Amino acid sequence: MSLRDRKRARTRQTLVDAATELFERNGYDETTIADIAAAADIGTRTFFGYFASKEELLFPESDARVQAAIEAITSRGPDDGPAEVLLRALHKVGDDNDDLAGRLAALRLRLIRTVPVVRGRSLQIQLDAQREIAGHLAAAFPERLDEVSAAALTGAFVGAVTGALQVLLDDPERLGDPAAVQAAVRRATDVALTPWLRASAHAAEPRPPHGTA
């Protein structure tokens, strides 16, 4: 990263940290963009060079997760199936950051439950991500997936992650432990994708020559 990019990344993270602190202390609705900008020591106009809205601060890594899935699809091996590449993307994101665990994750899940505008933004991000990932999957595996099955697979994958996190929200100690979150999410996705993983294993099995038992 260039010096300029590093400075932007630091300012972006400062905004996320400031918003997290203010949302927790004062409440989401009571916190303004001007409050967040002031806490991060930047101007309100500068804020919009980093985030389009207040709720965007709660989803700073959403693009990174989608990009990880696309990269996993693009760099797939010859024996990889669609479920395997999604699981690889999940593991990569989990290894690179703790966006699914910790303070911001817990705050985000609470606000999704209680603040309609945050819930709406979450659903929009989820739908956009599913549509983009499913499109790449269908294009990468045309002999195994059509648009409907690609959408179903992606929906099962995303739904498993979301479901695991919602369960952990009722157990703050585990939600604050990145290792526990990753273990729960991986268990949920393994359960959800088992039929697809079995199908991939079956497709990879060598078939006997025609005419033999």
Secondary structure, 3 states (H helix, E strand, C coil): CCHHHHHHHHHHHHHHHHHHHHHHHHCCCCCCHHHHHHHCCCCHHHHCCCCCCCHHHHCCCHHHHHHHHHHHHHCCCCCCCHHHHHHHHHHHHHHHCCCCCHHHHHHHHHHHHHCHHHHHHHHHHHHHHHHHHHHHHHHHCCCCCCHHHHHHHHHHHHHHHHHHHHHHHCCHHHHCCHHHHHHHHHHHHHHHHHHHHHHHHHHHCCCCCCCCC
